[in-house]
Amino acid sequence: MIAKYLDLSTGHLTDPEVQAVGANAPGLPYGIGHEYGAWLNMPQDTWDERDWDGVAKQYPNIVAVLRYARTLDKDVNWINFDGDGEKIDTLPFFNW
């Protein structure tokens, strides 16, 4: 299988959100921390059944990115948050 991923700046999340993704925090899709940010698994099978509004109360920017990625391509498997990743004008951005 060849996986598709979206490469985004860590600035689209707050520092605590990046830490939550990297620590594979409960309630979020599977995450893996790395030296420059974190990978976040893009849920496929459970997308429509998940309560994204509930998750958004604690992690609003993570959910905004997941929703953005979903509009781009339903086959995106991962989101890579990296300090040198792409900045998207329609998503919130934080300078931390």
KOLBA-295078 format. One line per field, with one value per residue: residue number from 0; y, x negated, z of N, C-alpha, C in turn. Coordinates in steps of 0.05 Angstrom, whole numbers, plus 5000, padded with zeros to 4 digits. Atoms other than C-alpha are relative to their C-alpha. Last residue first. Layout:
i c(NUM;...);
n_north c(Y;...);
n_east c(X;...);
n_up c(Z;...);
ca_north c(Y;...);
ca_east c(X;...);
ca_up c(Z;...);
c_north c(Y;...);
c_east c(X;...);
c_up c(Z;...);
END
This chain:
i c(95;94;93;92;91;90;89;88;87;86;85;84;83;82;81;80;79;78;77;76;75;74;73;72;71;70;69;68;67;66;65;64;63;62;61;60;59;58;57;56;55;54;53;52;51;50;49;48;47;46;45;44;43;42;41;40;39;38;37;36;35;34;33;32;31;30;29;28;27;26;25;24;23;22;21;20;19;18;17;16;15;14;13;12;11;10;9;8;7;6;5;4;3;2;1;0);
n_north c(5007;4996;4991;5004;4984;5012;5003;4975;4997;4983;4979;5008;4990;4971;4995;4973;4995;4972;4988;5018;4992;5022;5020;5027;5002;4987;5016;5022;4989;4993;5025;5012;4983;5007;5027;4997;4988;4998;5001;4984;4972;4998;5005;4976;4981;4975;4986;5007;4991;4971;4990;5016;5005;5022;4989;5017;5006;5011;5025;4997;4973;4979;5001;4977;5008;4981;5009;5022;4992;4985;5013;4994;5018;5018;5016;5018;5020;5019;5016;5018;5023;5018;4988;5010;5003;4975;5003;4988;4974;4988;4971;4983;4971;4982;4974;4976);
n_east c(5009;5029;5010;5029;5013;5001;4973;4988;4975;4981;4985;4977;5004;5006;5029;5004;5025;5007;5014;5003;5023;5019;4990;5002;5020;4989;4979;5012;5013;4978;4988;5018;4999;4976;5004;5017;4986;5021;5027;4999;5007;5029;5009;4994;5022;4988;5013;4988;4972;4998;4983;4975;4985;4981;4975;4985;4973;4982;4985;4971;4992;5018;5027;5017;5027;5021;5027;5010;5011;4980;4973;4981;4978;4997;5025;5002;4979;5008;5021;4988;4987;5020;5014;4991;4971;4987;4991;5016;4992;5022;4999;5001;5001;4984;5013;4983);
n_up c(4973;4999;4975;4998;4979;4973;4989;4992;5015;4986;5014;5017;5027;4998;5000;4990;4987;5001;4978;4978;4983;4997;4980;5012;5022;5024;5011;5015;5024;5018;5010;5020;5024;5015;5011;5024;5023;5021;4987;4975;5006;5000;4973;4984;5004;4990;4978;4974;4998;5003;4979;4996;5025;4999;5009;5018;4991;5020;4995;4998;5009;4991;5012;4999;4996;5005;4993;5017;5026;5014;5003;4979;5006;4977;4997;5023;4998;4979;5012;5019;4986;4989;4977;4974;5002;4992;4973;4979;4990;4985;5002;4976;5006;4984;5000;5000);
ca_north c(5596;5632;5603;5594;5583;5550;5585;5611;5542;5540;5482;5442;5468;5461;5394;5367;5306;5287;5215;5171;5219;5179;5225;5280;5355;5361;5309;5346;5409;5370;5338;5406;5438;5378;5388;5463;5453;5402;5402;5424;5398;5326;5333;5366;5309;5257;5200;5158;5191;5185;5114;5077;5130;5162;5206;5184;5241;5248;5294;5353;5364;5306;5259;5244;5190;5199;5152;5190;5233;5216;5193;5228;5194;5231;5264;5287;5314;5350;5383;5404;5432;5474;5502;5473;5503;5526;5454;5468;5419;5360;5321;5247;5194;5121;5070;5000);
ca_east c(4899;4927;4997;5035;5109;5127;5149;5079;5047;4974;4935;4887;4819;4836;4868;4939;4947;5019;5032;5076;5104;5153;5213;5174;5175;5240;5216;5151;5190;5234;5173;5139;5199;5203;5131;5144;5203;5170;5209;5278;5261;5262;5336;5351;5314;5363;5338;5386;5372;5296;5295;5270;5219;5184;5125;5067;5028;4953;4915;4868;4794;4761;4819;4884;4932;5007;5067;5132;5149;5195;5138;5071;5021;4963;4942;5014;5021;4954;4974;5039;5003;4958;5018;5032;5027;4957;4934;4931;4968;4949;5011;5000;5017;5001;4976;5000);
ca_up c(5390;5330;5321;5256;5245;5179;5115;5099;5098;5120;5093;5136;5161;5235;5220;5230;5186;5171;5153;5110;5059;5016;5026;4991;5002;5042;5092;5103;5123;5171;5203;5207;5241;5288;5309;5317;5364;5410;5476;5451;5382;5407;5424;5358;5322;5350;5307;5265;5198;5203;5231;5171;5149;5208;5189;5231;5262;5255;5302;5308;5293;5331;5322;5359;5335;5337;5332;5325;5385;5444;5488;5474;5427;5461;5396;5382;5452;5449;5383;5416;5477;5430;5394;5326;5256;5275;5269;5195;5150;5106;5084;5073;5022;5035;4984;5000);
c_north c(4990;4994;5003;5013;4995;5019;4987;4998;5025;5004;5015;5024;4992;5012;5030;5003;5029;5002;5030;5012;4982;5008;4977;4980;4973;4999;5013;4983;4978;5011;5005;4974;4989;5017;4992;4973;5002;5014;5006;5001;5017;5029;5002;4996;5026;5021;5025;5015;4994;5009;5030;5013;4987;4997;4977;5012;4983;4994;4991;4973;5004;5028;5025;4995;5026;4989;5021;4994;4975;5009;5019;4986;5003;4980;4980;4981;4980;4978;4978;4983;4980;4976;4980;5017;4989;5000;5025;4993;5011;5028;5010;5029;5014;5029;5019;5025);
c_east c(4972;4992;4970;4990;4970;4987;5001;5028;5015;5024;5019;5014;5023;4996;4995;4970;4998;4973;4997;4988;4999;4974;4980;5008;5001;4981;5012;5022;4988;4989;5022;5011;4982;5003;5024;4993;4983;5011;4978;4973;5001;4991;4970;4991;5005;4978;5015;4988;5013;5029;5006;5019;5027;5016;5020;5026;5014;5027;5016;5013;5030;5010;4985;4974;4983;4973;4979;4971;4994;4991;5020;5027;5022;5023;5002;4976;4999;5021;4990;4979;5013;5012;4979;4987;5013;5030;5014;5012;4980;5007;4978;5000;4999;4996;5019;4982);
c_up c(5000;5029;4999;5025;5001;5020;5027;5012;5010;4982;5018;4988;4981;4972;5000;5004;5008;5015;4996;5025;5024;5015;5003;5021;4985;4976;4975;4986;4982;4974;4980;4989;4978;4975;4983;4987;4974;4975;4980;5013;5024;4997;5003;5028;5016;4999;5007;5023;5027;5006;4997;5020;5007;4974;5000;4993;4979;5012;4975;5006;5002;4993;5008;4986;5001;5007;4992;5008;4983;4972;4986;4995;5022;4996;5022;5004;4977;5003;5020;4986;4981;5015;5009;5022;5025;4997;5011;5028;5021;5008;5018;4994;5027;4991;5014;5000);
END
